[in-house]
Amino acid sequence: MEIFHLENHPHVELCDLLKLQGWNDSGAAAKNAIADGYVKVDGKIETRKRCKILDGQTVTYNGQSVQVKA
């Protein structure tokens, strides 16, 4: 599992995280994947594109996982 560091930010938006991880080429592609129900946060499908991902949460998409750390 990969680790994403918030680097003194309180959160990262889900659509931005997918893009920053390189899992999607664009914000639009990330938003579509989220809206279509392909992304899970802590094991549950998340369809809110701008959902705030906080320290300790795990995001899974397309067989890849990342844990967010402060």
N, CA, C and O atoms as a Maestro MAE file, in Angstrom:
{
 s_m_m2io_version
 :::
 2.0.0
}

f_m_ct {
 s_m_title
 :::
 protein
 m_atom[280] {
  # First column is atom index #
  i_m_mmod_type
  r_m_x_coord
  r_m_y_coord
  r_m_z_coord
  i_m_residue_number
  s_m_chain_name
  s_m_pdb_residue_name
  s_m_pdb_atom_name
  i_m_atomic_number
  :::
  1 25 0.848 -1.185 0.000 1 A "MET " " N  " 7
  2 3 0.000 0.000 0.000 1 A "MET " " CA " 6
  3 2 0.888 1.242 0.000 1 A "MET " " C  " 6
  4 15 1.888 1.314 0.714 1 A "MET " " O  " 8
  5 25 0.504 2.194 -0.803 2 A "GLU " " N  " 7
  6 3 1.250 3.444 -0.882 2 A "GLU " " CA " 6
  7 2 0.827 4.379 0.253 2 A "GLU " " C  " 6
  8 15 -0.220 4.189 0.872 2 A "GLU " " O  " 8
  9 25 1.653 5.383 0.512 3 A "ILE " " N  " 7
  10 3 1.370 6.399 1.525 3 A "ILE " " CA " 6
  11 2 1.334 7.762 0.832 3 A "ILE " " C  " 6
  12 15 2.208 8.084 0.026 3 A "ILE " " O  " 8
  13 25 0.313 8.556 1.156 4 A "PHE " " N  " 7
  14 3 0.227 9.935 0.661 4 A "PHE " " CA " 6
  15 2 0.335 10.853 1.868 4 A "PHE " " C  " 6
  16 15 -0.447 10.730 2.810 4 A "PHE " " O  " 8
  17 25 1.291 11.768 1.852 5 A "HIS " " N  " 7
  18 3 1.502 12.690 2.967 5 A "HIS " " CA " 6
  19 2 0.799 14.023 2.706 5 A "HIS " " C  " 6
  20 15 0.963 14.637 1.651 5 A "HIS " " O  " 8
  21 25 0.018 14.451 3.689 6 A "LEU " " N  " 7
  22 3 -0.737 15.702 3.560 6 A "LEU " " CA " 6
  23 2 0.156 16.935 3.608 6 A "LEU " " C  " 6
  24 15 -0.241 17.998 3.131 6 A "LEU " " O  " 8
  25 25 1.348 16.816 4.172 7 A "GLU " " N  " 7
  26 3 2.321 17.914 4.218 7 A "GLU " " CA " 6
  27 2 1.719 19.194 4.771 7 A "GLU " " C  " 6
  28 15 1.681 20.215 4.085 7 A "GLU " " O  " 8
  29 25 1.252 19.142 6.005 8 A "ASN " " N  " 7
  30 3 0.708 20.295 6.747 8 A "ASN " " CA " 6
  31 2 -0.632 20.806 6.233 8 A "ASN " " C  " 6
  32 15 -1.075 21.875 6.653 8 A "ASN " " O  " 8
  33 25 -1.288 20.077 5.340 9 A "HIS " " N  " 7
  34 3 -2.644 20.421 4.914 9 A "HIS " " CA " 6
  35 2 -3.614 19.595 5.758 9 A "HIS " " C  " 6
  36 15 -3.297 18.466 6.136 9 A "HIS " " O  " 8
  37 25 -4.795 20.148 6.058 10 A "PRO " " N  " 7
  38 3 -5.739 19.395 6.896 10 A "PRO " " CA " 6
  39 2 -6.395 18.213 6.174 10 A "PRO " " C  " 6
  40 15 -6.828 17.254 6.813 10 A "PRO " " O  " 8
  41 25 -6.468 18.287 4.837 11 A "HIS " " N  " 7
  42 3 -7.122 17.241 4.051 11 A "HIS " " CA " 6
  43 2 -6.711 17.365 2.583 11 A "HIS " " C  " 6
  44 15 -6.048 18.324 2.188 11 A "HIS " " O  " 8
  45 25 -7.116 16.384 1.791 12 A "VAL " " N  " 7
  46 3 -6.979 16.449 0.333 12 A "VAL " " CA " 6
  47 2 -8.326 16.013 -0.245 12 A "VAL " " C  " 6
  48 15 -8.941 15.074 0.260 12 A "VAL " " O  " 8
  49 25 -8.778 16.677 -1.284 13 A "GLU " " N  " 7
  50 3 -10.045 16.297 -1.906 13 A "GLU " " CA " 6
  51 2 -9.837 15.023 -2.711 13 A "GLU " " C  " 6
  52 15 -8.792 14.821 -3.328 13 A "GLU " " O  " 8
  53 25 -10.855 14.169 -2.692 14 A "LEU " " N  " 7
  54 3 -10.743 12.852 -3.315 14 A "LEU " " CA " 6
  55 2 -10.339 12.940 -4.784 14 A "LEU " " C  " 6
  56 15 -9.443 12.216 -5.217 14 A "LEU " " O  " 8
  57 25 -10.976 13.805 -5.548 15 A "CYS " " N  " 7
  58 3 -10.642 13.916 -6.977 15 A "CYS " " CA " 6
  59 2 -9.189 14.348 -7.172 15 A "CYS " " C  " 6
  60 15 -8.526 13.896 -8.106 15 A "CYS " " O  " 8
  61 25 -8.691 15.229 -6.287 16 A "ASP " " N  " 7
  62 3 -7.299 15.667 -6.378 16 A "ASP " " CA " 6
  63 2 -6.333 14.540 -6.019 16 A "ASP " " C  " 6
  64 15 -5.266 14.415 -6.620 16 A "ASP " " O  " 8
  65 25 -6.711 13.723 -5.037 17 A "LEU " " N  " 7
  66 3 -5.854 12.616 -4.635 17 A "LEU " " CA " 6
  67 2 -5.648 11.628 -5.785 17 A "LEU " " C  " 6
  68 15 -4.530 11.172 -6.023 17 A "LEU " " O  " 8
  69 25 -6.728 11.300 -6.494 18 A "LEU " " N  " 7
  70 3 -6.597 10.370 -7.627 18 A "LEU " " CA " 6
  71 2 -5.651 10.927 -8.681 18 A "LEU " " C  " 6
  72 15 -4.855 10.196 -9.269 18 A "LEU " " O  " 8
  73 25 -5.750 12.214 -8.906 19 A "LYS " " N  " 7
  74 3 -4.891 12.862 -9.903 19 A "LYS " " CA " 6
  75 2 -3.444 12.927 -9.402 19 A "LYS " " C  " 6
  76 15 -2.515 12.633 -10.155 19 A "LYS " " O  " 8
  77 25 -3.251 13.308 -8.140 20 A "LEU " " N  " 7
  78 3 -1.902 13.413 -7.578 20 A "LEU " " CA " 6
  79 2 -1.200 12.056 -7.504 20 A "LEU " " C  " 6
  80 15 0.022 11.984 -7.629 20 A "LEU " " O  " 8
  81 25 -1.956 10.995 -7.303 21 A "GLN " " N  " 7
  82 3 -1.394 9.647 -7.274 21 A "GLN " " CA " 6
  83 2 -1.052 9.145 -8.674 21 A "GLN " " C  " 6
  84 15 -0.371 8.130 -8.817 21 A "GLN " " O  " 8
  85 25 -1.513 9.842 -9.703 22 A "GLY " " N  " 7
  86 3 -1.269 9.415 -11.073 22 A "GLY " " CA " 6
  87 2 -2.217 8.326 -11.528 22 A "GLY " " C  " 6
  88 15 -1.980 7.677 -12.547 22 A "GLY " " O  " 8
  89 25 -3.296 8.120 -10.776 23 A "TRP " " N  " 7
  90 3 -4.274 7.086 -11.115 23 A "TRP " " CA " 6
  91 2 -5.212 7.537 -12.218 23 A "TRP " " C  " 6
  92 15 -5.838 6.703 -12.871 23 A "TRP " " O  " 8
  93 25 -5.321 8.833 -12.437 24 A "ASN " " N  " 7
  94 3 -6.102 9.392 -13.534 24 A "ASN " " CA " 6
  95 2 -5.288 10.501 -14.177 24 A "ASN " " C  " 6
  96 15 -4.530 11.197 -13.501 24 A "ASN " " O  " 8
  97 25 -5.445 10.661 -15.476 25 A "ASP " " N  " 7
  98 3 -4.682 11.676 -16.193 25 A "ASP " " CA " 6
  99 2 -5.213 13.085 -15.992 25 A "ASP " " C  " 6
  100 15 -4.474 14.057 -16.150 25 A "ASP " " O  " 8
  101 25 -6.489 13.204 -15.645 26 A "SER " " N  " 7
  102 3 -7.081 14.530 -15.502 26 A "SER " " CA " 6
  103 2 -8.087 14.536 -14.358 26 A "SER " " C  " 6
  104 15 -8.539 13.492 -13.887 26 A "SER " " O  " 8
  105 25 -8.419 15.744 -13.932 27 A "GLY " " N  " 7
  106 3 -9.435 15.897 -12.902 27 A "GLY " " CA " 6
  107 2 -10.783 15.393 -13.373 27 A "GLY " " C  " 6
  108 15 -11.546 14.824 -12.592 27 A "GLY " " O  " 8
  109 25 -11.080 15.600 -14.644 28 A "ALA " " N  " 7
  110 3 -12.366 15.150 -15.198 28 A "ALA " " CA " 6
  111 2 -12.468 13.628 -15.152 28 A "ALA " " C  " 6
  112 15 -13.518 13.085 -14.807 28 A "ALA " " O  " 8
  113 25 -11.383 12.941 -15.497 29 A "ALA " " N  " 7
  114 3 -11.381 11.478 -15.457 29 A "ALA " " CA " 6
  115 2 -11.544 10.987 -14.023 29 A "ALA " " C  " 6
  116 15 -12.251 10.009 -13.779 29 A "ALA " " O  " 8
  117 25 -10.894 11.659 -13.075 30 A "ALA " " N  " 7
  118 3 -11.012 11.299 -11.662 30 A "ALA " " CA " 6
  119 2 -12.448 11.489 -11.187 30 A "ALA " " C  " 6
  120 15 -13.000 10.623 -10.509 30 A "ALA " " O  " 8
  121 25 -13.045 12.607 -11.539 31 A "LYS " " N  " 7
  122 3 -14.429 12.884 -11.125 31 A "LYS " " CA " 6
  123 2 -15.394 11.862 -11.712 31 A "LYS " " C  " 6
  124 15 -16.338 11.448 -11.038 31 A "LYS " " O  " 8
  125 25 -15.174 11.453 -12.946 32 A "ASN " " N  " 7
  126 3 -16.030 10.440 -13.576 32 A "ASN " " CA " 6
  127 2 -15.896 9.092 -12.871 32 A "ASN " " C  " 6
  128 15 -16.895 8.411 -12.636 32 A "ASN " " O  " 8
  129 25 -14.676 8.710 -12.535 33 A "ALA " " N  " 7
  130 3 -14.453 7.437 -11.843 33 A "ALA " " CA " 6
  131 2 -15.154 7.435 -10.486 33 A "ALA " " C  " 6
  132 15 -15.744 6.431 -10.087 33 A "ALA " " O  " 8
  133 25 -15.087 8.558 -9.783 34 A "ILE " " N  " 7
  134 3 -15.740 8.679 -8.485 34 A "ILE " " CA " 6
  135 2 -17.255 8.619 -8.651 34 A "ILE " " C  " 6
  136 15 -17.929 7.877 -7.936 34 A "ILE " " O  " 8
  137 25 -17.790 9.393 -9.587 35 A "ALA " " N  " 7
  138 3 -19.239 9.430 -9.818 35 A "ALA " " CA " 6
  139 2 -19.783 8.073 -10.236 35 A "ALA " " C  " 6
  140 15 -20.923 7.738 -9.916 35 A "ALA " " O  " 8
  141 25 -18.980 7.289 -10.947 36 A "ASP " " N  " 7
  142 3 -19.410 5.975 -11.416 36 A "ASP " " CA " 6
  143 2 -19.281 4.886 -10.348 36 A "ASP " " C  " 6
  144 15 -19.612 3.726 -10.597 36 A "ASP " " O  " 8
  145 25 -18.798 5.264 -9.152 37 A "GLY " " N  " 7
  146 3 -18.736 4.322 -8.042 37 A "GLY " " CA " 6
  147 2 -17.533 3.398 -8.038 37 A "GLY " " C  " 6
  148 15 -17.591 2.321 -7.445 37 A "GLY " " O  " 8
  149 25 -16.445 3.792 -8.683 38 A "TYR " " N  " 7
  150 3 -15.258 2.946 -8.756 38 A "TYR " " CA " 6
  151 2 -14.256 3.185 -7.623 38 A "TYR " " C  " 6
  152 15 -13.253 2.479 -7.521 38 A "TYR " " O  " 8
  153 25 -14.527 4.176 -6.777 39 A "VAL " " N  " 7
  154 3 -13.574 4.556 -5.733 39 A "VAL " " CA " 6
  155 2 -14.155 4.241 -4.356 39 A "VAL " " C  " 6
  156 15 -15.322 4.516 -4.077 39 A "VAL " " O  " 8
  157 25 -13.312 3.659 -3.506 40 A "LYS " " N  " 7
  158 3 -13.731 3.359 -2.134 40 A "LYS " " CA " 6
  159 2 -12.865 4.140 -1.154 40 A "LYS " " C  " 6
  160 15 -11.660 4.301 -1.347 40 A "LYS " " O  " 8
  161 25 -13.516 4.622 -0.092 41 A "VAL " " N  " 7
  162 3 -12.820 5.265 1.011 41 A "VAL " " CA " 6
  163 2 -13.121 4.436 2.255 41 A "VAL " " C  " 6
  164 15 -14.279 4.273 2.639 41 A "VAL " " O  " 8
  165 25 -12.082 3.924 2.871 42 A "ASP " " N  " 7
  166 3 -12.226 3.047 4.040 42 A "ASP " " CA " 6
  167 2 -13.195 1.900 3.774 42 A "ASP " " C  " 6
  168 15 -13.995 1.533 4.634 42 A "ASP " " O  " 8
  169 25 -13.109 1.337 2.560 43 A "GLY " " N  " 7
  170 3 -13.895 0.158 2.213 43 A "GLY " " CA " 6
  171 2 -15.306 0.413 1.730 43 A "GLY " " C  " 6
  172 15 -16.013 -0.534 1.383 43 A "GLY " " O  " 8
  173 25 -15.743 1.678 1.698 44 A "LYS " " N  " 7
  174 3 -17.098 2.000 1.259 44 A "LYS " " CA " 6
  175 2 -17.043 2.847 -0.009 44 A "LYS " " C  " 6
  176 15 -16.197 3.733 -0.133 44 A "LYS " " O  " 8
  177 25 -17.936 2.576 -0.937 45 A "ILE " " N  " 7
  178 3 -17.987 3.359 -2.178 45 A "ILE " " CA " 6
  179 2 -18.273 4.814 -1.846 45 A "ILE " " C  " 6
  180 15 -19.188 5.126 -1.084 45 A "ILE " " O  " 8
  181 25 -17.478 5.693 -2.429 46 A "GLU " " N  " 7
  182 3 -17.625 7.138 -2.213 46 A "GLU " " CA " 6
  183 2 -17.908 7.808 -3.548 46 A "GLU " " C  " 6
  184 15 -17.119 7.677 -4.484 46 A "GLU " " O  " 8
  185 25 -19.026 8.526 -3.648 47 A "THR " " N  " 7
  186 3 -19.384 9.192 -4.904 47 A "THR " " CA " 6
  187 2 -19.297 10.711 -4.814 47 A "THR " " C  " 6
  188 15 -19.613 11.402 -5.783 47 A "THR " " O  " 8
  189 25 -18.875 11.241 -3.672 48 A "ARG " " N  " 7
  190 3 -18.689 12.697 -3.550 48 A "ARG " " CA " 6
  191 2 -17.305 13.047 -4.090 48 A "ARG " " C  " 6
  192 15 -16.287 12.647 -3.525 48 A "ARG " " O  " 8
  193 25 -17.281 13.788 -5.176 49 A "LYS " " N  " 7
  194 3 -16.024 14.085 -5.864 49 A "LYS " " CA " 6
  195 2 -15.054 14.884 -5.005 49 A "LYS " " C  " 6
  196 15 -13.842 14.673 -5.066 49 A "LYS " " O  " 8
  197 25 -15.583 15.788 -4.218 50 A "ARG " " N  " 7
  198 3 -14.736 16.664 -3.411 50 A "ARG " " CA " 6
  199 2 -14.726 16.245 -1.935 50 A "ARG " " C  " 6
  200 15 -14.473 17.065 -1.052 50 A "ARG " " O  " 8
  201 25 -14.998 14.981 -1.683 51 A "CYS " " N  " 7
  202 3 -14.957 14.436 -0.326 51 A "CYS " " CA " 6
  203 2 -13.580 14.725 0.271 51 A "CYS " " C  " 6
  204 15 -12.559 14.491 -0.375 51 A "CYS " " O  " 8
  205 25 -13.554 15.232 1.500 52 A "LYS " " N  " 7
  206 3 -12.289 15.552 2.157 52 A "LYS " " CA " 6
  207 2 -11.686 14.285 2.762 52 A "LYS " " C  " 6
  208 15 -12.273 13.669 3.651 52 A "LYS " " O  " 8
  209 25 -10.522 13.913 2.275 53 A "ILE " " N  " 7
  210 3 -9.817 12.738 2.765 53 A "ILE " " CA " 6
  211 2 -8.847 13.201 3.848 53 A "ILE " " C  " 6
  212 15 -8.001 14.067 3.626 53 A "ILE " " O  " 8
  213 25 -8.996 12.593 5.033 54 A "LEU " " N  " 7
  214 3 -8.250 13.015 6.205 54 A "LEU " " CA " 6
  215 2 -7.170 12.008 6.592 54 A "LEU " " C  " 6
  216 15 -7.119 10.897 6.063 54 A "LEU " " O  " 8
  217 25 -6.317 12.411 7.517 55 A "ASP " " N  " 7
  218 3 -5.269 11.549 8.051 55 A "ASP " " CA " 6
  219 2 -5.856 10.219 8.518 55 A "ASP " " C  " 6
  220 15 -6.849 10.186 9.246 55 A "ASP " " O  " 8
  221 25 -5.231 9.130 8.091 56 A "GLY " " N  " 7
  222 3 -5.646 7.806 8.518 56 A "GLY " " CA " 6
  223 2 -6.619 7.104 7.594 56 A "GLY " " C  " 6
  224 15 -6.861 5.907 7.755 56 A "GLY " " O  " 8
  225 25 -7.188 7.820 6.621 57 A "GLN " " N  " 7
  226 3 -8.136 7.187 5.707 57 A "GLN " " CA " 6
  227 2 -7.395 6.474 4.578 57 A "GLN " " C  " 6
  228 15 -6.282 6.845 4.206 57 A "GLN " " O  " 8
  229 25 -8.047 5.439 4.044 58 A "THR " " N  " 7
  230 3 -7.492 4.659 2.948 58 A "THR " " CA " 6
  231 2 -8.406 4.766 1.741 58 A "THR " " C  " 6
  232 15 -9.620 4.596 1.852 58 A "THR " " O  " 8
  233 25 -7.819 5.047 0.591 59 A "VAL " " N  " 7
  234 3 -8.559 5.167 -0.665 59 A "VAL " " CA " 6
  235 2 -8.118 4.037 -1.588 59 A "VAL " " C  " 6
  236 15 -6.926 3.782 -1.755 59 A "VAL " " O  " 8
  237 25 -9.113 3.358 -2.190 60 A "THR " " N  " 7
  238 3 -8.844 2.257 -3.106 60 A "THR " " CA " 6
  239 2 -9.505 2.547 -4.444 60 A "THR " " C  " 6
  240 15 -10.661 2.968 -4.507 60 A "THR " " O  " 8
  241 25 -8.744 2.312 -5.519 61 A "TYR " " N  " 7
  242 3 -9.256 2.539 -6.868 61 A "TYR " " CA " 6
  243 2 -8.502 1.642 -7.835 61 A "TYR " " C  " 6
  244 15 -7.272 1.620 -7.844 61 A "TYR " " O  " 8
  245 25 -9.234 0.913 -8.638 62 A "ASN " " N  " 7
  246 3 -8.640 0.117 -9.715 62 A "ASN " " CA " 6
  247 2 -7.530 -0.812 -9.222 62 A "ASN " " C  " 6
  248 15 -6.487 -0.937 -9.864 62 A "ASN " " O  " 8
  249 25 -7.762 -1.462 -8.080 63 A "GLY " " N  " 7
  250 3 -6.795 -2.402 -7.553 63 A "GLY " " CA " 6
  251 2 -5.606 -1.789 -6.827 63 A "GLY " " C  " 6
  252 15 -4.688 -2.506 -6.430 63 A "GLY " " O  " 8
  253 25 -5.612 -0.487 -6.651 64 A "GLN " " N  " 7
  254 3 -4.522 0.209 -5.969 64 A "GLN " " CA " 6
  255 2 -5.072 0.857 -4.703 64 A "GLN " " C  " 6
  256 15 -6.231 1.271 -4.656 64 A "GLN " " O  " 8
  257 25 -4.225 0.940 -3.678 65 A "SER " " N  " 7
  258 3 -4.640 1.569 -2.429 65 A "SER " " CA " 6
  259 2 -3.598 2.563 -1.963 65 A "SER " " C  " 6
  260 15 -2.402 2.400 -2.204 65 A "SER " " O  " 8
  261 25 -4.080 3.602 -1.285 66 A "VAL " " N  " 7
  262 3 -3.175 4.587 -0.687 66 A "VAL " " CA " 6
  263 2 -3.742 4.970 0.675 66 A "VAL " " C  " 6
  264 15 -4.947 5.161 0.839 66 A "VAL " " O  " 8
  265 25 -2.839 5.076 1.645 67 A "GLN " " N  " 7
  266 3 -3.243 5.534 2.969 67 A "GLN " " CA " 6
  267 2 -2.743 6.964 3.127 67 A "GLN " " C  " 6
  268 15 -1.602 7.279 2.789 67 A "GLN " " O  " 8
  269 25 -3.623 7.829 3.649 68 A "VAL " " N  " 7
  270 3 -3.300 9.236 3.830 68 A "VAL " " CA " 6
  271 2 -2.734 9.447 5.237 68 A "VAL " " C  " 6
  272 15 -3.319 9.004 6.225 68 A "VAL " " O  " 8
  273 25 -1.605 10.119 5.309 69 A "LYS " " N  " 7
  274 3 -0.947 10.410 6.577 69 A "LYS " " CA " 6
  275 2 -0.709 11.910 6.706 69 A "LYS " " C  " 6
  276 15 -0.465 12.608 5.722 69 A "LYS " " O  " 8
  277 25 -0.785 12.381 7.938 70 A "ALA " " N  " 7
  278 3 -0.548 13.813 8.209 70 A "ALA " " CA " 6
  279 2 0.907 14.155 7.996 70 A "ALA " " C  " 6
  280 15 1.303 15.307 8.173 70 A "ALA " " O  " 8
  :::
 }
 m_bond[279] {
  # First column is bond index #
  i_m_from
  i_m_to
  i_m_order
  :::
  1 1 2 1
  2 2 3 1
  3 3 4 2
  4 3 5 1
  5 5 6 1
  6 6 7 1
  7 7 8 2
  8 7 9 1
  9 9 10 1
  10 10 11 1
  11 11 12 2
  12 11 13 1
  13 13 14 1
  14 14 15 1
  15 15 16 2
  16 15 17 1
  17 17 18 1
  18 18 19 1
  19 19 20 2
  20 19 21 1
  21 21 22 1
  22 22 23 1
  23 23 24 2
  24 23 25 1
  25 25 26 1
  26 26 27 1
  27 27 28 2
  28 27 29 1
  29 29 30 1
  30 30 31 1
  31 31 32 2
  32 31 33 1
  33 33 34 1
  34 34 35 1
  35 35 36 2
  36 35 37 1
  37 37 38 1
  38 38 39 1
  39 39 40 2
  40 39 41 1
  41 41 42 1
  42 42 43 1
  43 43 44 2
  44 43 45 1
  45 45 46 1
  46 46 47 1
  47 47 48 2
  48 47 49 1
  49 49 50 1
  50 50 51 1
  51 51 52 2
  52 51 53 1
  53 53 54 1
  54 54 55 1
  55 55 56 2
  56 55 57 1
  57 57 58 1
  58 58 59 1
  59 59 60 2
  60 59 61 1
  61 61 62 1
  62 62 63 1
  63 63 64 2
  64 63 65 1
  65 65 66 1
  66 66 67 1
  67 67 68 2
  68 67 69 1
  69 69 70 1
  70 70 71 1
  71 71 72 2
  72 71 73 1
  73 73 74 1
  74 74 75 1
  75 75 76 2
  76 75 77 1
  77 77 78 1
  78 78 79 1
  79 79 80 2
  80 79 81 1
  81 81 82 1
  82 82 83 1
  83 83 84 2
  84 83 85 1
  85 85 86 1
  86 86 87 1
  87 87 88 2
  88 87 89 1
  89 89 90 1
  90 90 91 1
  91 91 92 2
  92 91 93 1
  93 93 94 1
  94 94 95 1
  95 95 96 2
  96 95 97 1
  97 97 98 1
  98 98 99 1
  99 99 100 2
  100 99 101 1
  101 101 102 1
  102 102 103 1
  103 103 104 2
  104 103 105 1
  105 105 106 1
  106 106 107 1
  107 107 108 2
  108 107 109 1
  109 109 110 1
  110 110 111 1
  111 111 112 2
  112 111 113 1
  113 113 114 1
  114 114 115 1
  115 115 116 2
  116 115 117 1
  117 117 118 1
  118 118 119 1
  119 119 120 2
  120 119 121 1
  121 121 122 1
  122 122 123 1
  123 123 124 2
  124 123 125 1
  125 125 126 1
  126 126 127 1
  127 127 128 2
  128 127 129 1
  129 129 130 1
  130 130 131 1
  131 131 132 2
  132 131 133 1
  133 133 134 1
  134 134 135 1
  135 135 136 2
  136 135 137 1
  137 137 138 1
  138 138 139 1
  139 139 140 2
  140 139 141 1
  141 141 142 1
  142 142 143 1
  143 143 144 2
  144 143 145 1
  145 145 146 1
  146 146 147 1
  147 147 148 2
  148 147 149 1
  149 149 150 1
  150 150 151 1
  151 151 152 2
  152 151 153 1
  153 153 154 1
  154 154 155 1
  155 155 156 2
  156 155 157 1
  157 157 158 1
  158 158 159 1
  159 159 160 2
  160 159 161 1
  161 161 162 1
  162 162 163 1
  163 163 164 2
  164 163 165 1
  165 165 166 1
  166 166 167 1
  167 167 168 2
  168 167 169 1
  169 169 170 1
  170 170 171 1
  171 171 172 2
  172 171 173 1
  173 173 174 1
  174 174 175 1
  175 175 176 2
  176 175 177 1
  177 177 178 1
  178 178 179 1
  179 179 180 2
  180 179 181 1
  181 181 182 1
  182 182 183 1
  183 183 184 2
  184 183 185 1
  185 185 186 1
  186 186 187 1
  187 187 188 2
  188 187 189 1
  189 189 190 1
  190 190 191 1
  191 191 192 2
  192 191 193 1
  193 193 194 1
  194 194 195 1
  195 195 196 2
  196 195 197 1
  197 197 198 1
  198 198 199 1
  199 199 200 2
  200 199 201 1
  201 201 202 1
  202 202 203 1
  203 203 204 2
  204 203 205 1
  205 205 206 1
  206 206 207 1
  207 207 208 2
  208 207 209 1
  209 209 210 1
  210 210 211 1
  211 211 212 2
  212 211 213 1
  213 213 214 1
  214 214 215 1
  215 215 216 2
  216 215 217 1
  217 217 218 1
  218 218 219 1
  219 219 220 2
  220 219 221 1
  221 221 222 1
  222 222 223 1
  223 223 224 2
  224 223 225 1
  225 225 226 1
  226 226 227 1
  227 227 228 2
  228 227 229 1
  229 229 230 1
  230 230 231 1
  231 231 232 2
  232 231 233 1
  233 233 234 1
  234 234 235 1
  235 235 236 2
  236 235 237 1
  237 237 238 1
  238 238 239 1
  239 239 240 2
  240 239 241 1
  241 241 242 1
  242 242 243 1
  243 243 244 2
  244 243 245 1
  245 245 246 1
  246 246 247 1
  247 247 248 2
  248 247 249 1
  249 249 250 1
  250 250 251 1
  251 251 252 2
  252 251 253 1
  253 253 254 1
  254 254 255 1
  255 255 256 2
  256 255 257 1
  257 257 258 1
  258 258 259 1
  259 259 260 2
  260 259 261 1
  261 261 262 1
  262 262 263 1
  263 263 264 2
  264 263 265 1
  265 265 266 1
  266 266 267 1
  267 267 268 2
  268 267 269 1
  269 269 270 1
  270 270 271 1
  271 271 272 2
  272 271 273 1
  273 273 274 1
  274 274 275 1
  275 275 276 2
  276 275 277 1
  277 277 278 1
  278 278 279 1
  279 279 280 2
  :::
 }
}
